[in-house]
Amino acid sequence: MNTQNRLWTIIFSLLLGVMISTIDMIGFDNSAFALEYNKEILVNSDFSGRDLTDSSFTKANLRFSNFSNTKLNGVSFFAANLESANLQNADLTNATLDSARLIKADLTNAILEGAFAANTKFDGAIIDGADFTDVLLRPDEQQKLCKVAKGTNSVTGRDTRDTLYCN
């Protein structure tokens, strides 16, 4: 993709985001708008408080992006770079996080129930109060997470250490 096409794709994505935000403000349900941000460079983007159910961010660069208080049910973050992303209070139920980089991401109080996270890197991630119920993790990542796991999720009431099966 040449530079001009990439620029138009970014402009279109931003305009679509503004349109969906406007729809939110006037009271329509935007859950039918599954968006595709595959392979996009969206460093430092703000998706906070939105409903992005079933959207796709496959191989997207989302470093330092804000997904706090966002509904991300069924979202694909396959091989996405979410380094230092804010995912506080995000609902990642049944999300695909396989091969994603969540290095230094803030998952405080996030719900990851049923997420697929094989080969996901969580190095330095903050997981206080995160709910990992039924999340598929590599054993070595699960052990790393257990070393820092603490807290109870305020929505599900589940203890982070229990959801990770820490000893």
C-alpha positions as CSV (number, residue, x, y, z in Angstrom):
1,M,0.0,0.0,0.0
2,N,1.5,3.3,-1.0
3,T,1.7,6.3,1.3
4,Q,-1.3,8.1,-0.2
5,N,-3.6,5.1,0.1
6,R,-2.4,4.6,3.7
7,L,-3.2,8.2,4.5
8,W,-6.7,7.9,3.0
9,T,-7.3,4.7,5.0
10,I,-6.3,6.4,8.2
11,I,-8.5,9.5,7.4
12,F,-11.4,7.2,6.6
13,S,-10.9,5.2,9.9
14,L,-10.9,8.5,11.9
15,L,-14.0,9.8,10.2
16,L,-15.8,6.5,10.7
17,G,-14.8,6.7,14.4
18,V,-16.3,10.3,14.6
19,M,-19.5,9.1,12.9
20,I,-19.9,6.2,15.4
21,S,-19.2,8.5,18.3
22,T,-21.9,10.8,17.0
23,I,-24.3,7.9,16.7
24,D,-23.5,7.1,20.3
25,M,-24.3,10.6,21.4
26,I,-27.7,10.6,19.8
27,G,-28.6,7.3,21.4
28,F,-28.3,4.6,18.7
29,D,-26.8,1.2,19.5
30,N,-23.5,0.9,17.6
31,S,-23.0,-2.7,18.5
32,A,-23.8,-3.7,14.9
33,F,-20.8,-1.8,13.6
34,A,-18.0,-4.3,13.7
35,L,-14.9,-2.3,12.4
36,E,-11.8,-3.5,10.8
37,Y,-8.4,-1.9,11.7
38,N,-6.3,-4.7,10.4
39,K,-2.6,-3.8,9.9
40,E,-3.3,-0.2,10.8
41,I,-0.8,2.1,12.6
42,L,-2.9,3.5,15.4
43,V,-0.2,4.4,18.0
44,N,-1.7,6.5,20.8
45,S,-5.3,6.2,19.6
46,D,-8.3,6.7,21.9
47,F,-10.9,4.0,21.8
48,S,-12.0,4.5,25.4
49,G,-15.6,3.9,26.4
50,R,-16.7,2.5,23.0
51,D,-18.5,-0.7,22.0
52,L,-16.1,-2.4,19.5
53,T,-17.7,-5.9,19.7
54,D,-16.5,-8.3,17.0
55,S,-14.1,-5.7,15.5
56,S,-10.7,-6.7,14.2
57,F,-7.3,-5.2,14.9
58,T,-5.3,-8.1,13.4
59,K,-1.6,-7.1,13.2
60,A,-2.4,-3.5,14.1
61,N,0.1,-1.3,15.9
62,L,-1.8,0.0,19.0
63,R,1.1,1.0,21.2
64,F,0.1,3.4,24.0
65,S,-3.6,3.3,22.8
66,N,-6.5,3.8,25.2
67,F,-9.1,1.0,25.4
68,S,-10.2,1.7,29.0
69,N,-13.8,1.0,29.8
70,T,-14.3,-0.4,26.2
71,K,-16.5,-3.4,25.2
72,L,-14.2,-5.6,23.2
73,N,-16.2,-8.9,23.2
74,G,-15.0,-11.2,20.4
75,V,-12.5,-8.7,19.1
76,S,-9.5,-10.0,17.2
77,F,-6.1,-8.6,18.4
78,F,-4.3,-11.4,16.6
79,A,-0.6,-10.5,16.4
80,A,-1.4,-6.9,17.4
81,N,1.1,-4.7,19.2
82,L,-0.6,-3.5,22.4
83,E,2.6,-2.5,24.2
84,S,1.8,0.0,27.0
85,A,-1.9,0.1,26.0
86,N,-4.5,1.1,28.6
87,L,-7.0,-1.8,28.9
88,Q,-8.3,-0.8,32.4
89,N,-11.9,-2.1,32.9
90,A,-12.0,-3.4,29.3
91,D,-14.3,-6.4,28.6
92,L,-12.2,-8.7,26.4
93,T,-14.6,-11.7,26.8
94,N,-13.9,-14.2,24.0
95,A,-11.3,-12.0,22.4
96,T,-8.5,-13.4,20.3
97,L,-5.2,-12.2,21.7
98,D,-3.1,-15.0,20.1
99,S,0.5,-13.8,19.3
100,A,-0.3,-10.3,20.6
101,R,2.2,-8.2,22.5
102,L,0.7,-6.9,25.8
103,I,4.0,-5.9,27.1
104,K,3.6,-3.3,29.9
105,A,-0.1,-3.1,29.1
106,D,-2.4,-2.1,31.9
107,L,-5.1,-4.8,32.3
108,T,-6.3,-3.5,35.7
109,N,-9.8,-4.9,36.4
110,A,-10.1,-6.2,32.8
111,I,-12.3,-9.2,32.0
112,L,-10.6,-11.7,29.7
113,E,-13.0,-14.6,30.2
114,G,-12.8,-17.2,27.4
115,A,-10.1,-15.2,25.5
116,F,-7.6,-17.1,23.4
117,A,-4.1,-15.9,24.4
118,A,-1.7,-18.7,23.2
119,N,1.7,-17.2,22.4
120,T,0.6,-13.8,23.9
121,K,3.4,-11.8,25.6
122,F,2.4,-10.2,28.9
123,D,5.9,-9.1,30.1
124,G,5.5,-6.3,32.6
125,A,1.7,-6.1,32.3
126,I,-0.3,-4.8,35.2
127,I,-3.0,-7.4,35.9
128,D,-4.4,-6.2,39.3
129,G,-8.0,-7.5,39.5
130,A,-8.0,-8.9,36.0
131,D,-10.3,-12.0,35.4
132,F,-8.5,-14.7,33.4
133,T,-11.3,-17.3,33.7
134,D,-11.0,-20.0,31.0
135,V,-8.2,-18.1,29.1
136,L,-6.0,-20.3,27.0
137,L,-2.4,-19.3,28.0
138,R,1.0,-20.9,27.5
139,P,2.2,-22.5,30.8
140,D,5.3,-20.2,31.0
141,E,3.2,-17.1,30.6
142,Q,0.7,-18.3,33.2
143,Q,3.6,-18.8,35.6
144,K,4.9,-15.3,34.9
145,L,1.5,-13.8,35.5
146,C,1.1,-15.7,38.8
147,K,4.2,-13.9,40.1
148,V,2.4,-10.6,39.9
149,A,-1.2,-11.5,40.1
150,K,-3.3,-9.9,42.9
151,G,-6.7,-8.3,43.4
152,T,-10.3,-9.2,42.7
153,N,-12.3,-8.1,39.7
154,S,-14.9,-5.6,40.7
155,V,-17.4,-6.8,38.1
156,T,-17.1,-10.6,38.3
157,G,-16.0,-10.8,41.9
158,R,-13.3,-13.3,40.9
159,D,-9.8,-13.3,42.4
160,T,-7.1,-12.9,39.7
161,R,-4.9,-15.6,41.2
162,D,-7.8,-18.0,41.3
163,T,-8.6,-17.4,37.6
164,L,-5.0,-18.0,36.7
165,Y,-4.9,-21.3,38.8
166,C,-1.9,-20.0,40.7
167,N,-0.7,-22.1,43.6
